[in-house]
């Protein structure tokens, strides 16, 4: 298996969070780095993509409001 390029970083995080992270890693026989990498991968794959997405039901209300108020929007645009 080919090794992936690594980047060393300096990290400052809440002490209680780091304590829980290191405890979990140790209990699972993993390194703290591995657990942090897994958390970052999860965030990038599942959390981040949803942060810029507006829920479909909200957008349907926005579209209905725009359609309902189209004439007013045209007058305000003048």
PDB file of N, CA, C and O in Angstrom:
ATOM      1  N   UNK A   1       0.840  -1.178   0.000  1.00  0.00           N
ATOM      2  CA  UNK A   1       0.000   0.000   0.000  1.00  0.00           C
ATOM      3  C   UNK A   1       0.887   1.245   0.000  1.00  0.00           C
ATOM      4  O   UNK A   1       1.820   1.342   0.798  1.00  0.00           O
ATOM      5  N   UNK A   2       0.606   2.178  -0.874  1.00  0.00           N
ATOM      6  CA  UNK A   2       1.386   3.408  -0.955  1.00  0.00           C
ATOM      7  C   UNK A   2       1.032   4.329   0.207  1.00  0.00           C
ATOM      8  O   UNK A   2      -0.131   4.427   0.600  1.00  0.00           O
ATOM      9  N   UNK A   3       2.033   4.998   0.747  1.00  0.00           N
ATOM     10  CA  UNK A   3       1.758   5.930   1.831  1.00  0.00           C
ATOM     11  C   UNK A   3       1.279   7.250   1.257  1.00  0.00           C
ATOM     12  O   UNK A   3       1.700   7.665   0.177  1.00  0.00           O
ATOM     13  N   UNK A   4       0.406   7.894   1.983  1.00  0.00           N
ATOM     14  CA  UNK A   4      -0.125   9.181   1.550  1.00  0.00           C
ATOM     15  C   UNK A   4       0.755  10.286   2.089  1.00  0.00           C
ATOM     16  O   UNK A   4       1.378  10.146   3.141  1.00  0.00           O
ATOM     17  N   UNK A   5       0.802  11.386   1.360  1.00  0.00           N
ATOM     18  CA  UNK A   5       1.570  12.544   1.811  1.00  0.00           C
ATOM     19  C   UNK A   5       0.998  13.040   3.134  1.00  0.00           C
ATOM     20  O   UNK A   5      -0.216  13.031   3.334  1.00  0.00           O
ATOM     21  N   UNK A   6       1.854  13.462   4.012  1.00  0.00           N
ATOM     22  CA  UNK A   6       1.447  13.924   5.334  1.00  0.00           C
ATOM     23  C   UNK A   6       1.772  15.405   5.480  1.00  0.00           C
ATOM     24  O   UNK A   6       2.687  15.914   4.832  1.00  0.00           O
ATOM     25  N   UNK A   7       1.030  16.082   6.320  1.00  0.00           N
ATOM     26  CA  UNK A   7       1.253  17.492   6.616  1.00  0.00           C
ATOM     27  C   UNK A   7       1.195  17.653   8.129  1.00  0.00           C
ATOM     28  O   UNK A   7       0.182  17.335   8.751  1.00  0.00           O
ATOM     29  N   UNK A   8       2.267  18.140   8.714  1.00  0.00           N
ATOM     30  CA  UNK A   8       2.291  18.361  10.159  1.00  0.00           C
ATOM     31  C   UNK A   8       1.616  19.694  10.460  1.00  0.00           C
ATOM     32  O   UNK A   8       1.885  20.704   9.808  1.00  0.00           O
ATOM     33  N   UNK A   9       0.735  19.680  11.459  1.00  0.00           N
ATOM     34  CA  UNK A   9       0.009  20.896  11.818  1.00  0.00           C
ATOM     35  C   UNK A   9       0.140  21.146  13.314  1.00  0.00           C
ATOM     36  O   UNK A   9       0.413  20.229  14.089  1.00  0.00           O
ATOM     37  N   UNK A  10      -0.053  22.374  13.700  1.00  0.00           N
ATOM     38  CA  UNK A  10      -0.164  22.723  15.115  1.00  0.00           C
ATOM     39  C   UNK A  10      -1.649  22.838  15.418  1.00  0.00           C
ATOM     40  O   UNK A  10      -2.390  23.428  14.632  1.00  0.00           O
ATOM     41  N   UNK A  11      -2.089  22.302  16.510  1.00  0.00           N
ATOM     42  CA  UNK A  11      -3.513  22.251  16.796  1.00  0.00           C
ATOM     43  C   UNK A  11      -3.766  22.717  18.211  1.00  0.00           C
ATOM     44  O   UNK A  11      -3.093  22.288  19.148  1.00  0.00           O
ATOM     45  N   UNK A  12      -4.729  23.589  18.362  1.00  0.00           N
ATOM     46  CA  UNK A  12      -5.175  24.008  19.678  1.00  0.00           C
ATOM     47  C   UNK A  12      -6.659  23.697  19.752  1.00  0.00           C
ATOM     48  O   UNK A  12      -7.445  24.151  18.922  1.00  0.00           O
ATOM     49  N   UNK A  13      -7.031  22.914  20.762  1.00  0.00           N
ATOM     50  CA  UNK A  13      -8.437  22.578  20.926  1.00  0.00           C
ATOM     51  C   UNK A  13      -8.773  22.547  22.407  1.00  0.00           C
ATOM     52  O   UNK A  13      -7.881  22.568  23.255  1.00  0.00           O
ATOM     53  N   UNK A  14     -10.047  22.497  22.711  1.00  0.00           N
ATOM     54  CA  UNK A  14     -10.485  22.438  24.104  1.00  0.00           C
ATOM     55  C   UNK A  14      -9.857  21.234  24.791  1.00  0.00           C
ATOM     56  O   UNK A  14      -9.816  20.140  24.228  1.00  0.00           O
ATOM     57  N   UNK A  15      -9.372  21.439  25.996  1.00  0.00           N
ATOM     58  CA  UNK A  15      -8.681  20.376  26.735  1.00  0.00           C
ATOM     59  C   UNK A  15      -9.591  19.182  26.986  1.00  0.00           C
ATOM     60  O   UNK A  15      -9.153  18.039  26.859  1.00  0.00           O
ATOM     61  N   UNK A  16     -10.850  19.425  27.339  1.00  0.00           N
ATOM     62  CA  UNK A  16     -11.763  18.310  27.602  1.00  0.00           C
ATOM     63  C   UNK A  16     -12.054  17.505  26.338  1.00  0.00           C
ATOM     64  O   UNK A  16     -12.204  16.284  26.392  1.00  0.00           O
ATOM     65  N   UNK A  17     -12.130  18.185  25.221  1.00  0.00           N
ATOM     66  CA  UNK A  17     -12.359  17.510  23.954  1.00  0.00           C
ATOM     67  C   UNK A  17     -11.159  16.643  23.582  1.00  0.00           C
ATOM     68  O   UNK A  17     -11.313  15.504  23.140  1.00  0.00           O
ATOM     69  N   UNK A  18      -9.971  17.195  23.765  1.00  0.00           N
ATOM     70  CA  UNK A  18      -8.752  16.444  23.459  1.00  0.00           C
ATOM     71  C   UNK A  18      -8.611  15.230  24.387  1.00  0.00           C
ATOM     72  O   UNK A  18      -8.191  14.158  23.952  1.00  0.00           O
ATOM     73  N   UNK A  19      -8.958  15.403  25.646  1.00  0.00           N
ATOM     74  CA  UNK A  19      -8.886  14.298  26.612  1.00  0.00           C
ATOM     75  C   UNK A  19      -9.809  13.160  26.182  1.00  0.00           C
ATOM     76  O   UNK A  19      -9.416  11.994  26.209  1.00  0.00           O
ATOM     77  N   UNK A  20     -11.020  13.494  25.791  1.00  0.00           N
ATOM     78  CA  UNK A  20     -11.957  12.482  25.319  1.00  0.00           C
ATOM     79  C   UNK A  20     -11.481  11.796  24.049  1.00  0.00           C
ATOM     80  O   UNK A  20     -11.657  10.591  23.870  1.00  0.00           O
ATOM     81  N   UNK A  21     -10.880  12.580  23.179  1.00  0.00           N
ATOM     82  CA  UNK A  21     -10.361  12.052  21.920  1.00  0.00           C
ATOM     83  C   UNK A  21      -9.223  11.058  22.157  1.00  0.00           C
ATOM     84  O   UNK A  21      -9.199   9.976  21.571  1.00  0.00           O
ATOM     85  N   UNK A  22      -8.293  11.435  23.014  1.00  0.00           N
ATOM     86  CA  UNK A  22      -7.157  10.545  23.281  1.00  0.00           C
ATOM     87  C   UNK A  22      -7.604   9.292  24.025  1.00  0.00           C
ATOM     88  O   UNK A  22      -7.067   8.208  23.800  1.00  0.00           O
ATOM     89  N   UNK A  23      -8.584   9.440  24.909  1.00  0.00           N
ATOM     90  CA  UNK A  23      -9.107   8.278  25.634  1.00  0.00           C
ATOM     91  C   UNK A  23      -9.769   7.300  24.656  1.00  0.00           C
ATOM     92  O   UNK A  23      -9.541   6.092  24.729  1.00  0.00           O
ATOM     93  N   UNK A  24     -10.574   7.819  23.759  1.00  0.00           N
ATOM     94  CA  UNK A  24     -11.236   6.988  22.759  1.00  0.00           C
ATOM     95  C   UNK A  24     -10.224   6.275  21.873  1.00  0.00           C
ATOM     96  O   UNK A  24     -10.356   5.083  21.594  1.00  0.00           O
ATOM     97  N   UNK A  25      -9.220   7.015  21.437  1.00  0.00           N
ATOM     98  CA  UNK A  25      -8.193   6.431  20.575  1.00  0.00           C
ATOM     99  C   UNK A  25      -7.485   5.284  21.298  1.00  0.00           C
ATOM    100  O   UNK A  25      -7.277   4.215  20.724  1.00  0.00           O
ATOM    101  N   UNK A  26      -7.122   5.512  22.541  1.00  0.00           N
ATOM    102  CA  UNK A  26      -6.414   4.492  23.313  1.00  0.00           C
ATOM    103  C   UNK A  26      -7.281   3.250  23.521  1.00  0.00           C
ATOM    104  O   UNK A  26      -6.806   2.124  23.378  1.00  0.00           O
ATOM    105  N   UNK A  27      -8.548   3.461  23.859  1.00  0.00           N
ATOM    106  CA  UNK A  27      -9.481   2.339  24.072  1.00  0.00           C
ATOM    107  C   UNK A  27      -9.645   1.496  22.811  1.00  0.00           C
ATOM    108  O   UNK A  27      -9.865   0.287  22.890  1.00  0.00           O
ATOM    109  N   UNK A  28      -9.540   2.130  21.659  1.00  0.00           N
ATOM    110  CA  UNK A  28      -9.734   1.431  20.390  1.00  0.00           C
ATOM    111  C   UNK A  28      -8.425   0.986  19.752  1.00  0.00           C
ATOM    112  O   UNK A  28      -8.418   0.458  18.640  1.00  0.00           O
ATOM    113  N   UNK A  29      -7.321   1.198  20.457  1.00  0.00           N
ATOM    114  CA  UNK A  29      -6.022   0.793  19.917  1.00  0.00           C
ATOM    115  C   UNK A  29      -5.595   1.613  18.708  1.00  0.00           C
ATOM    116  O   UNK A  29      -4.912   1.114  17.814  1.00  0.00           O
ATOM    117  N   UNK A  30      -6.003   2.866  18.693  1.00  0.00           N
ATOM    118  CA  UNK A  30      -5.687   3.747  17.572  1.00  0.00           C
ATOM    119  C   UNK A  30      -4.844   4.911  18.066  1.00  0.00           C
ATOM    120  O   UNK A  30      -4.732   5.143  19.270  1.00  0.00           O
ATOM    121  N   UNK A  31      -4.263   5.631  17.142  1.00  0.00           N
ATOM    122  CA  UNK A  31      -3.544   6.847  17.510  1.00  0.00           C
ATOM    123  C   UNK A  31      -4.517   8.016  17.504  1.00  0.00           C
ATOM    124  O   UNK A  31      -5.561   7.979  16.853  1.00  0.00           O
ATOM    125  N   UNK A  32      -4.151   9.041  18.238  1.00  0.00           N
ATOM    126  CA  UNK A  32      -4.975  10.252  18.247  1.00  0.00           C
ATOM    127  C   UNK A  32      -5.031  10.846  16.841  1.00  0.00           C
ATOM    128  O   UNK A  32      -6.071  11.347  16.414  1.00  0.00           O
ATOM    129  N   UNK A  33      -3.920  10.787  16.131  1.00  0.00           N
ATOM    130  CA  UNK A  33      -3.882  11.291  14.754  1.00  0.00           C
ATOM    131  C   UNK A  33      -4.896  10.559  13.882  1.00  0.00           C
ATOM    132  O   UNK A  33      -5.605  11.184  13.093  1.00  0.00           O
ATOM    133  N   UNK A  34      -4.967   9.243  14.019  1.00  0.00           N
ATOM    134  CA  UNK A  34      -5.914   8.463  13.220  1.00  0.00           C
ATOM    135  C   UNK A  34      -7.350   8.892  13.505  1.00  0.00           C
ATOM    136  O   UNK A  34      -8.149   9.062  12.584  1.00  0.00           O
ATOM    137  N   UNK A  35      -7.671   9.065  14.780  1.00  0.00           N
ATOM    138  CA  UNK A  35      -9.033   9.460  15.146  1.00  0.00           C
ATOM    139  C   UNK A  35      -9.345  10.856  14.596  1.00  0.00           C
ATOM    140  O   UNK A  35     -10.443  11.091  14.092  1.00  0.00           O
ATOM    141  N   UNK A  36      -8.393  11.772  14.688  1.00  0.00           N
ATOM    142  CA  UNK A  36      -8.593  13.112  14.130  1.00  0.00           C
ATOM    143  C   UNK A  36      -8.781  13.068  12.617  1.00  0.00           C
ATOM    144  O   UNK A  36      -9.628  13.780  12.077  1.00  0.00           O
ATOM    145  N   UNK A  37      -8.001  12.243  11.936  1.00  0.00           N
ATOM    146  CA  UNK A  37      -8.143  12.109  10.480  1.00  0.00           C
ATOM    147  C   UNK A  37      -9.514  11.554  10.122  1.00  0.00           C
ATOM    148  O   UNK A  37     -10.148  12.022   9.176  1.00  0.00           O
ATOM    149  N   UNK A  38      -9.973  10.560  10.873  1.00  0.00           N
ATOM    150  CA  UNK A  38     -11.295   9.988  10.621  1.00  0.00           C
ATOM    151  C   UNK A  38     -12.384  11.035  10.833  1.00  0.00           C
ATOM    152  O   UNK A  38     -13.335  11.115  10.056  1.00  0.00           O
ATOM    153  N   UNK A  39     -12.242  11.835  11.884  1.00  0.00           N
ATOM    154  CA  UNK A  39     -13.225  12.886  12.152  1.00  0.00           C
ATOM    155  C   UNK A  39     -13.229  13.925  11.035  1.00  0.00           C
ATOM    156  O   UNK A  39     -14.292  14.378  10.612  1.00  0.00           O
ATOM    157  N   UNK A  40     -12.040  14.306  10.556  1.00  0.00           N
ATOM    158  CA  UNK A  40     -11.947  15.286   9.479  1.00  0.00           C
ATOM    159  C   UNK A  40     -12.553  14.733   8.190  1.00  0.00           C
ATOM    160  O   UNK A  40     -13.264  15.448   7.483  1.00  0.00           O
ATOM    161  N   UNK A  41     -12.277  13.470   7.881  1.00  0.00           N
ATOM    162  CA  UNK A  41     -12.849  12.853   6.677  1.00  0.00           C
ATOM    163  C   UNK A  41     -14.370  12.809   6.765  1.00  0.00           C
ATOM    164  O   UNK A  41     -15.059  13.101   5.787  1.00  0.00           O
ATOM    165  N   UNK A  42     -14.894  12.444   7.933  1.00  0.00           N
ATOM    166  CA  UNK A  42     -16.348  12.405   8.124  1.00  0.00           C
ATOM    167  C   UNK A  42     -16.950  13.795   7.931  1.00  0.00           C
ATOM    168  O   UNK A  42     -17.974  13.952   7.265  1.00  0.00           O
ATOM    169  N   UNK A  43     -16.308  14.795   8.516  1.00  0.00           N
ATOM    170  CA  UNK A  43     -16.800  16.164   8.387  1.00  0.00           C
ATOM    171  C   UNK A  43     -16.826  16.604   6.928  1.00  0.00           C
ATOM    172  O   UNK A  43     -17.817  17.166   6.461  1.00  0.00           O
ATOM    173  N   UNK A  44     -15.730  16.345   6.208  1.00  0.00           N
ATOM    174  CA  UNK A  44     -15.653  16.757   4.809  1.00  0.00           C
ATOM    175  C   UNK A  44     -16.659  16.035   3.928  1.00  0.00           C
ATOM    176  O   UNK A  44     -17.189  16.616   2.981  1.00  0.00           O
ATOM    177  N   UNK A  45     -16.925  14.771   4.234  1.00  0.00           N
ATOM    178  CA  UNK A  45     -17.826  13.988   3.394  1.00  0.00           C
ATOM    179  C   UNK A  45     -19.303  14.208   3.718  1.00  0.00           C
ATOM    180  O   UNK A  45     -20.137  14.265   2.814  1.00  0.00           O
ATOM    181  N   UNK A  46     -19.622  14.330   4.999  1.00  0.00           N
ATOM    182  CA  UNK A  46     -21.040  14.346   5.377  1.00  0.00           C
ATOM    183  C   UNK A  46     -21.550  15.674   5.938  1.00  0.00           C
ATOM    184  O   UNK A  46     -22.705  16.029   5.704  1.00  0.00           O
ATOM    185  N   UNK A  47     -20.733  16.400   6.657  1.00  0.00           N
ATOM    186  CA  UNK A  47     -21.205  17.610   7.321  1.00  0.00           C
ATOM    187  C   UNK A  47     -21.059  18.839   6.439  1.00  0.00           C
ATOM    188  O   UNK A  47     -22.028  19.563   6.213  1.00  0.00           O
ATOM    189  N   UNK A  48     -19.862  19.076   5.945  1.00  0.00           N
ATOM    190  CA  UNK A  48     -19.593  20.283   5.164  1.00  0.00           C
ATOM    191  C   UNK A  48     -20.515  20.445   3.949  1.00  0.00           C
ATOM    192  O   UNK A  48     -20.987  21.553   3.696  1.00  0.00           O
ATOM    193  N   UNK A  49     -20.784  19.379   3.194  1.00  0.00           N
ATOM    194  CA  UNK A  49     -21.652  19.571   2.028  1.00  0.00           C
ATOM    195  C   UNK A  49     -23.056  20.053   2.375  1.00  0.00           C
ATOM    196  O   UNK A  49     -23.718  20.664   1.536  1.00  0.00           O
ATOM    197  N   UNK A  50     -23.519  19.791   3.583  1.00  0.00           N
ATOM    198  CA  UNK A  50     -24.873  20.198   3.950  1.00  0.00           C
ATOM    199  C   UNK A  50     -24.919  21.606   4.521  1.00  0.00           C
ATOM    200  O   UNK A  50     -26.007  22.156   4.692  1.00  0.00           O
ATOM    201  N   UNK A  51     -23.785  22.198   4.817  1.00  0.00           N
ATOM    202  CA  UNK A  51     -23.771  23.519   5.436  1.00  0.00           C
ATOM    203  C   UNK A  51     -24.195  24.623   4.475  1.00  0.00           C
ATOM    204  O   UNK A  51     -24.697  25.656   4.917  1.00  0.00           O
ATOM    205  N   UNK A  52     -24.008  24.433   3.189  1.00  0.00           N
ATOM    206  CA  UNK A  52     -24.369  25.447   2.205  1.00  0.00           C
ATOM    207  C   UNK A  52     -25.650  25.110   1.471  1.00  0.00           C
ATOM    208  O   UNK A  52     -26.014  25.792   0.512  1.00  0.00           O
ATOM    209  N   UNK A  53     -26.329  24.081   1.902  1.00  0.00           N
ATOM    210  CA  UNK A  53     -27.527  23.625   1.223  1.00  0.00           C
ATOM    211  C   UNK A  53     -28.765  24.100   1.967  1.00  0.00           C
ATOM    212  O   UNK A  53     -28.892  23.908   3.176  1.00  0.00           O
ATOM    213  N   UNK A  54     -29.664  24.716   1.234  1.00  0.00           N
ATOM    214  CA  UNK A  54     -30.936  25.130   1.815  1.00  0.00           C
ATOM    215  C   UNK A  54     -31.906  23.968   1.674  1.00  0.00           C
ATOM    216  O   UNK A  54     -31.988  23.336   0.621  1.00  0.00           O
ATOM    217  N   UNK A  55     -32.631  23.699   2.733  1.00  0.00           N
ATOM    218  CA  UNK A  55     -33.584  22.588   2.695  1.00  0.00           C
ATOM    219  C   UNK A  55     -34.612  22.812   1.592  1.00  0.00           C
ATOM    220  O   UNK A  55     -35.052  23.943   1.384  1.00  0.00           O
ATOM    221  N   UNK A  56     -35.002  21.753   0.881  1.00  0.00           N
ATOM    222  CA  UNK A  56     -35.952  21.887  -0.237  1.00  0.00           C
ATOM    223  C   UNK A  56     -37.272  22.537   0.163  1.00  0.00           C
ATOM    224  O   UNK A  56     -37.834  23.315  -0.607  1.00  0.00           O
ATOM    225  N   UNK A  57     -37.774  22.227   1.360  1.00  0.00           N
ATOM    226  CA  UNK A  57     -39.059  22.812   1.775  1.00  0.00           C
ATOM    227  C   UNK A  57     -38.955  24.324   1.976  1.00  0.00           C
ATOM    228  O   UNK A  57     -39.928  25.047   1.762  1.00  0.00           O
ATOM    229  N   UNK A  58     -37.783  24.799   2.385  1.00  0.00           N
ATOM    230  CA  UNK A  58     -37.583  26.239   2.527  1.00  0.00           C
ATOM    231  C   UNK A  58     -37.570  26.891   1.149  1.00  0.00           C
ATOM    232  O   UNK A  58     -38.192  27.933   0.941  1.00  0.00           O
ATOM    233  N   UNK A  59     -36.860  26.275   0.216  1.00  0.00           N
ATOM    234  CA  UNK A  59     -36.797  26.831  -1.138  1.00  0.00           C
ATOM    235  C   UNK A  59     -38.168  26.849  -1.807  1.00  0.00           C
ATOM    236  O   UNK A  59     -38.462  27.774  -2.563  1.00  0.00           O
ATOM    237  N   UNK A  60     -39.002  25.863  -1.553  1.00  0.00           N
ATOM    238  CA  UNK A  60     -40.338  25.869  -2.168  1.00  0.00           C
ATOM    239  C   UNK A  60     -41.155  27.044  -1.637  1.00  0.00           C
ATOM    240  O   UNK A  60     -41.911  27.652  -2.395  1.00  0.00           O
ATOM    241  N   UNK A  61     -41.020  27.378  -0.354  1.00  0.00           N
ATOM    242  CA  UNK A  61     -41.703  28.546   0.202  1.00  0.00           C
ATOM    243  C   UNK A  61     -41.162  29.832  -0.419  1.00  0.00           C
ATOM    244  O   UNK A  61     -41.933  30.743  -0.720  1.00  0.00           O
ATOM    245  N   UNK A  62     -39.856  29.914  -0.611  1.00  0.00           N
ATOM    246  CA  UNK A  62     -39.254  31.098  -1.223  1.00  0.00           C
ATOM    247  C   UNK A  62     -39.777  31.266  -2.640  1.00  0.00           C
ATOM    248  O   UNK A  62     -40.159  32.368  -3.034  1.00  0.00           O
ATOM    249  N   UNK A  63     -39.799  30.184  -3.408  1.00  0.00           N
ATOM    250  CA  UNK A  63     -40.282  30.269  -4.801  1.00  0.00           C
ATOM    251  C   UNK A  63     -41.750  30.700  -4.848  1.00  0.00           C
ATOM    252  O   UNK A  63     -42.129  31.523  -5.682  1.00  0.00           O
ATOM    253  N   UNK A  64     -42.574  30.145  -3.956  1.00  0.00           N
ATOM    254  CA  UNK A  64     -43.992  30.531  -3.910  1.00  0.00           C
ATOM    255  C   UNK A  64     -44.139  32.011  -3.575  1.00  0.00           C
ATOM    256  O   UNK A  64     -44.972  32.707  -4.156  1.00  0.00           O
ATOM    257  N   UNK A  65     -43.328  32.483  -2.639  1.00  0.00           N
ATOM    258  CA  UNK A  65     -43.387  33.885  -2.245  1.00  0.00           C
ATOM    259  C   UNK A  65     -42.971  34.791  -3.402  1.00  0.00           C
ATOM    260  O   UNK A  65     -43.586  35.832  -3.631  1.00  0.00           O
ATOM    261  N   UNK A  66     -41.935  34.399  -4.124  1.00  0.00           N
ATOM    262  CA  UNK A  66     -41.489  35.186  -5.281  1.00  0.00           C
ATOM    263  C   UNK A  66     -42.579  35.227  -6.340  1.00  0.00           C
ATOM    264  O   UNK A  66     -42.866  36.290  -6.890  1.00  0.00           O
ATOM    265  N   UNK A  67     -43.193  34.077  -6.634  1.00  0.00           N
ATOM    266  CA  UNK A  67     -44.268  34.042  -7.631  1.00  0.00           C
ATOM    267  C   UNK A  67     -45.438  34.915  -7.190  1.00  0.00           C
ATOM    268  O   UNK A  67     -46.012  35.654  -7.991  1.00  0.00           O
ATOM    269  N   UNK A  68     -45.784  34.821  -5.910  1.00  0.00           N
ATOM    270  CA  UNK A  68     -46.911  35.573  -5.366  1.00  0.00           C
ATOM    271  C   UNK A  68     -46.653  37.077  -5.418  1.00  0.00           C
ATOM    272  O   UNK A  68     -47.581  37.857  -5.632  1.00  0.00           O
ATOM    273  N   UNK A  69     -45.415  37.482  -5.225  1.00  0.00           N
ATOM    274  CA  UNK A  69     -45.087  38.908  -5.131  1.00  0.00           C
ATOM    275  C   UNK A  69     -44.309  39.434  -6.333  1.00  0.00           C
ATOM    276  O   UNK A  69     -43.613  40.444  -6.230  1.00  0.00           O
ATOM    277  N   UNK A  70     -44.424  38.748  -7.480  1.00  0.00           N
ATOM    278  CA  UNK A  70     -43.653  39.141  -8.668  1.00  0.00           C
ATOM    279  C   UNK A  70     -43.909  40.583  -9.082  1.00  0.00           C
ATOM    280  O   UNK A  70     -42.959  41.309  -9.377  1.00  0.00           O
ATOM    281  N   UNK A  71     -45.170  41.019  -9.112  1.00  0.00           N
ATOM    282  CA  UNK A  71     -45.483  42.388  -9.527  1.00  0.00           C
ATOM    283  C   UNK A  71     -44.858  43.409  -8.573  1.00  0.00           C
ATOM    284  O   UNK A  71     -44.308  44.418  -9.014  1.00  0.00           O
ATOM    285  N   UNK A  72     -44.942  43.148  -7.277  1.00  0.00           N
ATOM    286  CA  UNK A  72     -44.335  44.040  -6.304  1.00  0.00           C
ATOM    287  C   UNK A  72     -42.822  44.089  -6.491  1.00  0.00           C
ATOM    288  O   UNK A  72     -42.223  45.161  -6.404  1.00  0.00           O
ATOM    289  N   UNK A  73     -42.206  42.952  -6.743  1.00  0.00           N
ATOM    290  CA  UNK A  73     -40.763  42.921  -6.967  1.00  0.00           C
ATOM    291  C   UNK A  73     -40.363  43.751  -8.191  1.00  0.00           C
ATOM    292  O   UNK A  73     -39.327  44.417  -8.186  1.00  0.00           O
ATOM    293  N   UNK A  74     -41.192  43.704  -9.234  1.00  0.00           N
ATOM    294  CA  UNK A  74     -40.915  44.496 -10.437  1.00  0.00           C
ATOM    295  C   UNK A  74     -41.003  45.982 -10.138  1.00  0.00           C
ATOM    296  O   UNK A  74     -40.172  46.765 -10.601  1.00  0.00           O
ATOM    297  N   UNK A  75     -42.015  46.374  -9.359  1.00  0.00           N
ATOM    298  CA  UNK A  75     -42.160  47.787  -9.001  1.00  0.00           C
ATOM    299  C   UNK A  75     -41.009  48.267  -8.145  1.00  0.00           C
ATOM    300  O   UNK A  75     -40.536  49.391  -8.315  1.00  0.00           O
ATOM    301  N   UNK A  76     -40.548  47.425  -7.218  1.00  0.00           N
ATOM    302  CA  UNK A  76     -39.436  47.799  -6.343  1.00  0.00           C
ATOM    303  C   UNK A  76     -38.112  47.862  -7.114  1.00  0.00           C
ATOM    304  O   UNK A  76     -37.194  48.586  -6.726  1.00  0.00           O
ATOM    305  N   UNK A  77     -38.024  47.112  -8.187  1.00  0.00           N
ATOM    306  CA  UNK A  77     -36.779  47.070  -8.974  1.00  0.00           C
ATOM    307  C   UNK A  77     -36.614  48.349  -9.808  1.00  0.00           C
ATOM    308  O   UNK A  77     -35.508  48.653 -10.254  1.00  0.00           O
ATOM    309  N   UNK A  78     -37.697  49.096 -10.022  1.00  0.00           N
ATOM    310  CA  UNK A  78     -37.615  50.311 -10.864  1.00  0.00           C
ATOM    311  C   UNK A  78     -36.922  51.432 -10.166  1.00  0.00           C
ATOM    312  O   UNK A  78     -36.773  52.514 -10.733  1.00  0.00           O
TER     313      UNK A  78
END
